[in-house]
């Protein structure tokens, strides 16, 4: 994705509005990262448990990746969560249900009534979808809701743009980021501006790139155990032995069983969701904090 050098005539947009604007270019944007996306999809397919039937894809875009994964694994019930109306209009096939609200609104009864605890055997949140959420508290809320929606033996697949990806950002820039984080640690250090310049469409939106420590903290507080972490080169799609050589792909499972789903491991999760839902009760669906996200931080 291109970053204009000047900021004239570039629209600052909410992420959902940005992807509404970019929807017709999405196949072109995805094609630029074809090898990376195909590798992540292959890693996902290889790790989906036998007997899985149901799948939720968060930030589904046009649904092509989710439906491809579902077809390969025999998943016959697929839900696409995608708040961008223009993106989901481009979806391939009509067999999947669509949840057209923002991921931040999971768990809010005033928006929808289709959610059931433990209803999905597989949940995917791919291509740094989580990076379009503006605060750690909201990211934690989303992960808590995904933990709630996951079946007892289900799996969540998550990949994020890695703040310390030296192969993408260069050794000097990555070293500078690392040192800065040691001297002045802050969640906002990973905040970036994502920009596009495609034909006559120029826009930018909020993004966030993650450290491994950040993901491990969020996952743990949401009640997940990380079963596996894989580094994937963002350009070639190759699996790399060291985290600083790529973006990070995670396999997460529920730490708690159905019996102890209200255990102490979920205390912070419950609190985070309660706080966010309470705040959210006063806002509308057009609020500016959002999630969609296909390649945030792709700079």
N, C-alpha and C positions, 0 to 999 in steps of 0.2 A: 504494500500500500504506500502511496506517495504522501509525503508531507510537504505542503507548499512552504516556500521560504518566507513569503509575506503573508500577513493575516488579513489582507483586504478581501472583501467579498467571500469570506469563508464563514459559513453558518455554524454557530455553536448549538448543538442539538442534544436533547435527551437521547439516550441510546435507542429507545424504541423508534423515535422519530428519525434517527439517523438510518436505521435499517429499513424503515419505510421508504426513505429516499433512495437507498442503495439496492433495493430488492431486485430490480431488473439487471443489475450488474453482478449479483451474487454468484452465478455460475462462473463468471470470469474471475472473481476474487478467490473462490474455492479452487479453481484450476491452478492458480499460482502456488498453492500449497498441497497439490494433489498427492505427492509422495508421503508427506507428513500425515495427512488425513487418512489415507489408505492404511498406513502402518498402525495408527491409533485404532482404526476400525478392526483391523486384523487382531491386534492385541485384545480388544474387547471380545470379539467373537470367540477367540480361543479360551477365554476365561469365564464364559457364561455357563453356569451349572446346568447339567442335564436335567430335564424335566421342567425347566423354566417355561412359563407360558405368557406372562404379562410384563409389559415394559412401559416405562415413562421416559421420554426424552425432554430434558429441560433446556430451553433455548434451541428449539428444533429447526429453526429456519424454514427451509422448504420441505423438510421431512425426508429428504433423499437418503441421508446417512442412516437415520433411525430405521427406516423401512428396509434398507439394505441389510442392516445388522439383524433385524427381526426375521427377514426371509431366510438368511443363512442358518439361523438357530431355531427355526420353527416356532417363533413367538407369535401367537395368533391374536393377541389383544394388545394394541399399541395406542398409547396416548401421547400426543404431541403438545407440549406446553410452549406456546409461542405468542407473545403479546403483539408482535408486529403484524398488522392485518395485511400489509402488502407482501411480506415474506411468506406468510402461510397461504396466501392466494396462489403462490407458485408451487405449492406442494405437489409431489408426484404421487398419484394414486389417491383414492378417496376412502380407503378401508380403515384408516386410523381416525380415532376421535381427536378433537382439538380442544384444548383448554386455552382460550384466548386471553388469559390474564397474565399479570406479571408474577414472577416467582416469589417476590416479596409478599404477595397476597395469598400464598398457600396457607391454609389454616383459618382463613377469614370466612365465616359463614355468610356474611352479607354479600359476598361475591359469587359463591358457588356452593353446591352441595354434593359434588360428585366424589369427593375424597373419602377414602376409607383407610383406617389404619392397616398396615401390612398388605396392601392390595397389589403391590408390584414386586415381582421376582427380580427384575432388572431395572435399574435407573441409570441413565446416562446424562452427564452434564459435561459436554465436550467442547473443545476449542476455546477454552478460557471463558466460558459463559459467566463463571463466577466473577470474572474481572470487570464486569459492567455494574457491579454493586458497589455503592460509594463508601460504605463503612463496614468495619469488621463486625459490628453488632448485627447488621442486616445480613451479612454473609453467614454468620452463625445461625441466625433465624432460619435461613433457607436450608442449611444443612440439617438443622434439627427437624424441620418438616420432612425432609427427604428420609431421614432416619425413621420417622414415624410411619411414612408411607411404604417403607421397604418391608418385605416379608421377612419372617424370622431368619431364614437362611438365604436371603437375597443378597445381591451385590450392587454396590454403587460404583460406577466408573467415572472418573474425573480426570481431566487434564487441564493444566494451567501453563501460562507463559511464565518462564522461570526468570526471576530478576537477576540471577547469577549465571545466565546462559552465555558463557564466554564465546562460544562458537558463533552466536548471533550478534552479540553486542560488542565483542572484542575484549581482549584481555585487560587493556588499560581502563576502559569504561567499567568493566565488571569489577576490577580491583578497587576502583574509586567508589563504586556503590557499596562494596563490602566494607571498606574502611569507614565510609560515611555512616553506615548502619551501626557499626560498632561504637562510633563516637557520639552519634545523635540518633539513637533508635526511636523510630516512630512508625506507626501503621501507615501514615500518609507517604512515607518514603517510596512506596511502590506505586503511587498514583502517577499516571501518565496521560497524555492527550493522544487520542487515536485520530488520525486524519486520513482523508481520502481525496484524491483529485482524479476523477474519472469522467472523461469527456467534459460535459458542462456542469457536472455535479461536484461541488467542493464543500465538504463539511467536516466537522470534527466533533468528538464526543469524549466522555470520560472513560478511562480504562485503569486497570490495576494489574501489576505483575507481581508474582508471589515468590517468597522464599519457601524452601522445604520446611523450615521451622514453623513458619506461619500456617501452612496447611496442616501440619501435624497438630498444632495447638487447636485450630478450629475443629478438625476432625475429632480429636479427643474430647473436646468440650461438647460436641454434638452427640457423643455416644458411639462413635465409630472406632474400630480398630483397623489400622492400615495393614492389609495383607501383603501388599507388594507395591514397590515404586520402580518405575522404568523411565530412564532418560531417553528421549527420542530427538534426533537431530531435526531441527525445524526446516532445513533446506532439503536434505536427502531422504528423510524418513528412516534413517538407520538407527537401530538400537545401540546406545552407547553405554560403556561401563561406568562412567562417572557423571554425576549429576550436573556439573558445570558444562557438560557437552551438549545439553539439549533442554527442551521443555520437559515437564514432569507429568507422567501418567500414573494415576493411583488406582488401586483396587481396594475398596473399603467394604467392610462388613459390620453389621451391628454388633457392638460389644455386649449388649444386654440381651437376654432371652425374653420370650414373651412373658415369662413369669415375673421377671424383675425389671420390667420396662420403666418402672417408676423409681428405680434405685438411685443412689446418690450420684452415680456417674452422669445422670441426666439433669441434675439440679440446675447447672448453669444454662443448659439448653432450655429448660422450662422457663427460667427467668428471662432469658433473652427473647424468647418467642412472646411471652406475655407483655414485655415492655414494648416490643415492636408492634404487636397487634393492637395494643392500647393506643399507641400513637397513630396507627394507621386508621383507626375507626373514625377519625375526624377528616381524613383526606379523601380525595376522589381518585378515580382510576387514571386521571391524567396527571398525577403527581410526577415530579421530574426525576426521582430516583427510580431506576428501572433495571430490568435484566432482559437482554436478548443476548446476542453476542456470538460472533463468529470470527475469532482472530484478534481480539483486543490486544493491543500492544504490538501488533505486527508492523514494525516500523523500520 
